[in-house]
Amino acid sequence: MSVEIRLLGPVQIAGESGAVRLGGIRMRTLFGLLALRAPDVVSQTALIDGVWDGDPPANASKTLRAHIAHLRKLLADGGCHGERARKAGRWEIDSLITTRSPGYALCAPAESLDVHWFEHLVDRGRLAVSRGAVAASVENLRTALSLWRGDALADCMAGRWAQAEVTRLHEVRMAVTEELLAAELMLGRHARVVAELQSLVTCYPLRERLWELLMLSLYEAGRPGDALHAYQRARSTMVSELGLEPGPRLRNLELAILSGS
């Protein structure tokens, strides 16, 4: 079975016949939600909630079945098939989407999903750095982050039940970004990561780890004054936005820079 499924950005799927055009937002949402949980079963209730975002039509179950049938045809026409199975004495190719109580499941191999490869590469990167192979860690983490093309399920109308998973993936993405930049600093690439960190703290000003890495990169690049200025920016942001002082790691880093230790 040759299928490629991308969820880390706008939903995309390609089969043996090339890219599959999924049509409108409800069809993309339906496929995205099934793929997000693949190969687990997603209940009809959860799919209805996700596709209609908590405001389903009166005949939602019937409409969902019609959407599933149409989606199966789109996938089949695009060369996206399930496994071959022996039925009534002959081999038949199953649909990629199977009906299983209490709903439906997308029977795609894990290797076909970009989410799987992202998490696999992250695991490899973390294992490498734990073994002291920092350059290998950087390579794996950068490759993992390159799989992202925007927010997960970016062109879908994912209901409340899917938001937790989308939020989890975003948090993993940010944590991996921080781990990658920390590894780059371990390799002495201080000047290289300064610009990237300056952009990131503008986008995510409440992530203390990013401010910490920015301060370290500026200091190691021979710019201790700029590193201390970054601390003042971080403190001002956190006090005004959260009413809180920076955490102990950030405060201790400021003291270490001030003392030259």
C-alpha positions in Angstrom: 0.0 0.0 0.0 1.5 3.4 -1.1 -0.1 6.2 0.8 1.3 9.5 2.2 -0.7 11.4 4.7 0.3 14.9 6.0 -1.4 16.5 9.0 1.3 18.9 10.1 -0.1 21.8 8.2 -3.0 21.7 5.7 -4.3 18.2 5.3 -2.8 16.3 2.3 -3.0 12.8 1.1 -1.4 11.1 -1.9 -1.9 7.6 -3.3 -0.7 5.6 -6.3 -2.5 8.0 -8.6 -1.1 11.1 -7.0 -2.6 13.8 -4.8 -6.2 13.3 -3.7 -8.4 16.4 -3.8 -10.5 16.1 -0.7 -12.9 19.0 -1.5 -14.5 21.2 1.0 -13.7 21.9 4.6 -16.0 19.2 6.0 -14.4 16.5 3.9 -10.9 17.6 4.9 -12.0 17.8 8.5 -13.5 14.3 8.4 -10.3 12.8 6.9 -8.0 14.8 9.2 -9.8 13.6 12.3 -9.7 9.9 11.2 -6.0 10.3 10.3 -5.2 12.0 13.6 -6.4 8.9 15.5 -5.3 6.2 12.9 -5.5 3.3 13.2 -7.9 3.7 16.2 -11.7 3.8 15.9 -13.3 7.2 16.0 -16.9 7.2 17.2 -19.7 8.6 15.1 -20.4 11.0 17.9 -16.9 12.3 18.0 -16.8 12.7 14.2 -20.1 14.6 14.1 -18.8 16.9 16.9 -15.6 17.5 15.0 -17.0 18.0 11.5 -19.9 20.3 12.6 -18.0 21.8 15.6 -20.8 21.1 18.1 -23.6 22.3 15.9 -24.7 19.3 13.8 -27.7 19.1 11.5 -30.8 17.1 12.5 -29.8 14.3 10.2 -26.1 14.3 11.1 -25.7 10.5 11.3 -27.1 10.0 7.8 -25.0 12.9 6.4 -21.9 11.5 8.0 -22.5 8.1 6.3 -22.8 9.9 3.0 -19.6 11.8 3.6 -17.8 8.6 4.5 -19.0 7.0 1.3 -17.9 9.9 -0.8 -14.5 10.0 1.0 -14.0 6.3 0.3 -14.6 6.9 -3.4 -12.2 9.8 -3.5 -9.5 7.7 -1.8 -10.1 4.7 -4.1 -10.0 6.9 -7.2 -6.7 8.3 -6.0 -5.2 4.8 -5.5 -5.4 4.9 -1.7 -6.4 1.4 -0.7 -6.4 -0.7 2.4 -4.9 -4.2 2.8 -5.8 -7.1 0.6 -8.0 -9.6 2.3 -9.5 -13.0 1.3 -13.3 -12.8 1.0 -15.7 -15.4 -0.3 -12.8 -17.4 -1.7 -11.0 -14.6 -3.5 -8.7 -11.7 -2.7 -10.2 -8.2 -2.5 -8.8 -4.9 -1.6 -10.4 -3.2 1.4 -11.2 0.4 1.7 -8.7 2.6 3.5 -11.6 3.6 5.8 -13.3 0.7 7.6 -16.5 0.6 9.6 -16.0 -0.5 13.2 -18.3 0.0 16.1 -19.0 2.6 17.3 -17.7 4.5 14.2 -14.9 4.4 11.7 -11.2 3.9 11.4 -8.5 4.9 8.9 -6.4 1.7 8.4 -3.2 3.4 7.3 0.2 2.2 8.4 2.0 4.5 10.8 4.8 5.0 8.4 2.4 6.8 6.0 1.8 9.7 8.4 4.0 12.7 8.9 3.0 12.8 12.6 4.6 9.4 13.0 7.8 10.4 11.4 8.0 13.6 13.3 7.7 11.8 16.7 10.1 9.0 15.5 12.8 11.6 14.5 12.3 13.5 17.8 12.9 10.3 19.7 16.0 9.6 17.7 17.3 13.1 18.3 16.7 12.9 22.1 18.4 9.6 22.3 21.4 10.9 20.3 21.9 13.9 22.6 21.6 11.7 25.7 24.5 9.6 24.3 26.6 12.7 23.5 26.1 12.6 19.8 25.0 16.2 19.6 25.6 16.7 15.8 23.4 13.6 15.1 20.7 15.0 17.4 20.7 18.3 15.6 20.3 16.5 12.2 17.3 14.5 13.5 15.6 17.3 15.2 16.0 19.7 12.2 14.6 17.0 9.9 11.6 16.5 12.3 10.8 20.2 12.4 11.1 20.4 8.6 8.0 18.2 8.3 5.8 21.0 9.7 4.1 23.2 7.0 2.0 25.3 9.4 -0.4 24.5 12.3 -1.6 20.9 12.5 -4.9 20.4 10.6 -4.5 24.0 9.5 -7.3 23.9 6.9 -9.8 21.9 9.0 -12.6 22.8 11.3 -11.5 20.5 14.1 -14.0 20.4 17.0 -13.2 20.5 20.7 -12.2 16.8 21.0 -9.4 17.3 18.5 -8.0 20.5 19.9 -6.2 18.7 22.8 -4.2 16.7 20.3 -3.5 19.6 18.1 -2.4 21.6 21.2 -0.2 18.7 22.3 1.5 18.5 18.9 2.2 22.2 18.9 3.7 22.0 22.4 6.0 19.2 21.3 7.0 21.2 18.3 8.0 24.2 20.5 9.8 21.9 22.9 11.8 20.3 20.1 12.6 23.8 18.7 14.1 24.7 22.1 16.0 21.4 22.3 17.4 21.9 18.8 18.7 25.4 19.6 20.2 24.2 22.8 22.0 21.5 20.9 23.2 24.1 18.4 24.7 26.1 21.3 26.4 22.9 22.5 28.1 22.8 19.1 29.3 26.4 19.5 27.0 27.9 16.9 26.1 30.9 19.0 26.0 33.6 16.4 24.1 31.3 14.1 21.1 30.9 16.4 20.8 34.4 17.7 18.6 35.7 14.9 16.3 32.7 15.1 15.9 33.1 18.8 15.3 36.8 18.5 12.4 36.0 16.2 11.1 33.3 18.4 10.9 35.4 21.6 8.9 37.9 19.6 6.4 35.3 18.6 6.4 33.4 22.0 7.4 36.0 24.6 6.2 34.0 27.6 8.4 30.9 27.0 11.3 31.4 29.5 13.4 28.7 27.9 13.6 30.7 24.7 14.8 33.8 26.6 17.3 31.7 28.4 18.7 30.4 25.2 18.8 33.9 23.7 20.7 35.2 26.7 23.2 32.3 26.4 23.7 32.7 22.7 24.3 36.4 23.0 26.7 36.0 25.9 28.7 33.2 24.1 28.8 35.4 21.0 30.6 38.0 23.0 27.6 40.3 23.6 27.1 40.2 27.4 25.4 43.6 27.4 22.8 42.5 24.9 22.3 39.3 27.0 21.4 41.4 30.0 19.2 43.6 27.9 17.3 40.5 26.8 16.8 39.6 30.5 15.2 43.0 31.1 12.9 42.5 28.1 11.9 39.1 29.4 11.3 40.4 32.9 9.2 43.3 31.6 7.1 41.1 29.4 6.4 38.6 32.2 5.6 41.2 34.8 3.2 43.0 32.5 1.6 39.9 31.0 1.5 37.5 33.9 2.2 39.7 37.0 5.1 37.4 37.8 8.9 37.6 38.0 11.0 35.4 35.8 11.7 31.9 37.2 14.9 31.0 39.1 16.7 29.6 36.0 16.4 33.0 34.2 17.3 35.0 37.3 20.3 32.8 38.1 21.5 33.2 34.5 21.4 37.0 34.8 23.4 36.8 38.0 25.9 34.5 36.3 26.4 36.9 33.4 26.7 39.9 35.8 29.4 38.1 37.7 31.1 36.7 34.6 30.8 33.2 36.0 
